[in-house]
Amino acid sequence: MQDSTQSSKTAKSSIAIMLSTIASRLLGIVKARVLSSVFGASGVADVINFTFNIPNNFRKLFAEGAVNSALIPAFSSLLGLGKKRSSLHLFSLLCTYQAILLIPLVLLSYFFGGQFISLISDFDSAQVALGAKLLPFFMIYLAAISMGAIFNGVLQSHHNFLHAYLSPLLFSLSVIFGVQYLTPYLGAMSMAWATLVGGLLQGSYSYLMLRRYGYRLKPAFKQGDTPLKPVIGAWSLVVLGMGMQVVTQLVTYHFASTLSEGSVTAFANATIFYQTPYGVFFNAISAVSLPLLSRAFALGQSKEMQRHTRSSIIQLTSLLLPSGIILFFLSQESVSVVLQTGNYTLADAQLTALALRPFLLFMVTTSWYAMLIRLGYSANRYALMTKITFIQNGIDILLMWIFIKLGWGIISLPLANGISYVVLLGFLSYTLRDLYNPLKDKLLKRGLLRVLVANIPILVCCLFYASFHMTWYQSGSNLRNFLILCLIALGSLVVWLLSYTVFKVELLNPFRSKKHDSNL
């Protein structure tokens, strides 16, 4: 009965995360549409996207990595042991040290932002000057959401997933309305002010929700009876890996800035479209699987670890494979209907769709790689996962350089990314074979085969649609085209659900029972 109750709670948590992430991704697309409509794919848009990418990458160091690797397990353990006082003190310590790290970054961006952007970009002097004005605002946003990440991590430790995943919606809403209504008065700086306000709203909302559990922002420096050192140790190792990812992102955007005008914006928009299905489904499954994997490892339950890993991989495939197929064949239509308005032309939409398709080809294997990385974290193999992350990013950068030298243009960037993940996926599977060996897992092979077969009807329908070479979407974003796209998407969804029903592939069930696993 207890296992059934726990499964019900984790399923509800996954659904809450999924719905919140869907709302966040949809608002992200609306935000991209507003930015594209107002700024087009101009040089100004390139500067905005390029400069905003700087704090967005640093977020991996001060937010995502810390929460996923160390904060949630540490706070969950303290709360489980009834050490609420230690939990409150650890919260104060982490917020204090986070502020000590972030305040100098904000000051450096104000005094040396121009030199930094000039160093890492290929922009002209006017573009560099604009980037230097934007960067301090964006870095304050970084400080706000990094503190918010600590707040959200503690909220999740209290099993409050809903508010943790709702808070980012405030940022998107701020940018949407700020850029739409302030640009006539502030120009490109409307993005700066909207980002600043959005970041503060996001962090404040999370903190207000957290205060209900007794947490308060106050300075603290002495470790006391908290596990501060292990948390910092785990965080530091992940930061190294995330730091390498930041470097790779900066290099990627540098390569994009050397291509034709609009390439930075096209690549940024392609990432938004790709992250919509990937972020929704991967977050929903991985966010609740990591604690389960960590608990199974701590208790020495190797079969449970294998079951959770297998179930996560099969579910990721069952959700991401059809999503990737459908979006691949509707990539041009989707981008045009959503973004092609105002100063964003058909040619800009075509360039974005071109950058999007390689991402989609590797979406499933990328999720497998990310899931196995979390398996490594659950077994406290932080150093090994950091080394693998360094190798993957090194291969990514090398392949980008080679492909661009070959003249492959903007597809060089997502193609190099996808191939690097595939290469390291094989290495990662071999390295973690003592925890879980996918090559020897017959249940995994049966489950994946069933998903692959179930996707054949979806692929056939998409190929049939593509054979007509339709051009209805070329008129861009309007109500007629939106309704047509919705109708086609609805038809694809019907085929998806019917096919999965016939082949008995389950959806939205990332925590299958042992009985179900045995029947695969």
Residue, then its C-alpha position, 0 to 999 in steps of 0.5 A: m500500500q505504501d509503494s502504491t501511495q508513493s507511486s501515486k505521489t510521484a506520478k502526480s509530481s510528474i504531471a504537475i512538472m509536465l503541465s508547468t513546463i508545457a506552460s513555460r515552453l508555450l510562453g517561451i514560444v510567445k516570447a520568441r514570437v514577440l521578440s522576433s516581431v519587434f526586432g526581427a532577425s536584425g543585428v539588434a536582435d542578434v546582440i540581444n540574443f547573444t548577450f542574453n545567452i551569457p547569463n543564461n549559460f552562467r545559470k547552469l553554474f549557479a542554478e541548475g547544476a547546484v539544485n540537481s546535484a546537491l541541494i535537493p538530496a541534501f535538504s531532503s536528507l535533513l528533512g527526512l531525519g527531522k533536522k529542520r534547524s540544520s535545514l534552515h541554517l544550510f539555506s542561509l549559508l548557501c544564499t550567503y555564499q551565492a550572493i558573495l559569488l554573484i555580486p562581483l559578477v554584476l559589477l564586472s559586467y557593468f565596468f568591463g561588459g564591452q571588453f568581454i562582448s568584444l572578446i567573444s563575438d564578431f560584432d561591430s563597435a555599435q553592436v558591442a556598445l549595445g551589448a555592454k548596456l544590456l549585460p548588467f541588466f541581464m546579470i542582475y537577472l542571473a543573480a535573481i534567478s540563481m537565488g531563486a534556484i536555491f528557493n525552488g530546490v528547497l521547495q522541491s525538497h518539501h515536495n512542493f513541485l508546483h510552485a517551483y515550476l510555476s515561478p519561471l512563468l513570471f519571467s516570460l510574462s514580464v518579457i512578453f509585455g515589457v518588450q511589446y509595450l516598452t520598445p517604442y519608448l526604450g528601444a532595445m533597452s526594453m528587453a533589459w528592463a523587462t528581463l530585470v523585472g521578470g527575474l526579480l518577480q521569479g525569485s520573489y515568488s519562490y521566496l514568498m512560497l518558501r517562507r511558509y516553511g520557516y525559511r528566511l534570508k539572513p547572512a550566515f558563515k559558520q557551517g555548524d551542524t550542516p553538510l555544507k562541505p559535501v554539498i559544496g564538493a558535489w556542487s563544485l564538481v558539477v560546476l566544472g562540467m557545467g562550466m565546460q558547457v558554458v564555454t561550448q555555448l559561448v563558442t557556439y554563439h561565436f561561430a553563429s556570429t561569424l555566419s550570415e546575419g540572422s544566424v544567431t537569432a535563427f539558432a536561438n529560436a531553433t533551440i526554443f522549438y527543440q527545447t519545447p518537447y524535450g524540456v517538457f517530457f525530460n523534466a517530467i521524467s528526470a526530475v522525479s527519477l533522480p531521487l528514486l535512483s539515489r535512494a535505491f543506490a543508497l539502499g543497495q537496491s541494484k535491481e530497483m536502480q535498473r528498473h527505474t533507469r529502464s523505465s525512464i529510457i523507454q518512457l523518454t523514447s515513447l514521448l520524444l520519438p513521435s514528438g521529434i518525427i512530427l516536429f521534423f516534418l512540420s518544422q517549417e510550418s511551425v516556425s513560420v506560423v509562430l514567428q513569421t510576422g512583422n520584421y521576421t521574414l519567410a527567409d528568417a523562418q526557413l533558416t530557423a527551421l534548417a537549424l532545428r531539424p538536426f536537433l530533432l534527429f538526435m533528440v532521443t539519443t540526447s535524452w538517453y545520454a542525459m538520463l545516464i548522466r543522472l544515473g552516475y550522479s545518483a551513484n555519487r560518481y561526480a568526478l567521472m560524470t564531469k570528465i565525460t562532460f568535458i570530453q563530450n563538449g570538446i568533441d562538440i567544439l571540434l566537430m563544429w569547427i570542422f563542419i563550418k570549415l566544410g561550408w555546412g553553415i548553420i546546421s554545423l552547430p546542432l549537428a555537431n552537438g547531436i553527434s557528440y552526444v551519440v559518441l559519448l552515449g556509447f562510452l557512458s553506457y560502457t562506463l556505468r555497466d556495473l550500475y546498468n547495462p542497456l546492452k544486456d537488458k532484454l526488457l529494455k530492448r523489447g520495450l524500445l522495439r515496441v515503441l519503434v514499431a508503434n512509430i512506423p504509422i506516424l512516420v508513414c503519415c508524415l512522409f505522406y504529408a510531405s509528399f504534397h510539398m504544401t506552401w500554405y504556411q508561407s504567408g506567415s503568422n495569421l489565424r488561418n495558418f494557425l488553425i491549419l497547423c492546429l488541425i494537422a497537429l491534432g491529426s498527428l496526435v490522433v495517429w500517435l494515440l491510436s498507434y500506441t493503443v494498438f501496440k500497447v505502448e503506455l504514455l505518461n507513466p514513468f514509474r511502471s510497476k514491477k508487474h508491468d516490467s515483467n510483461l514487456 
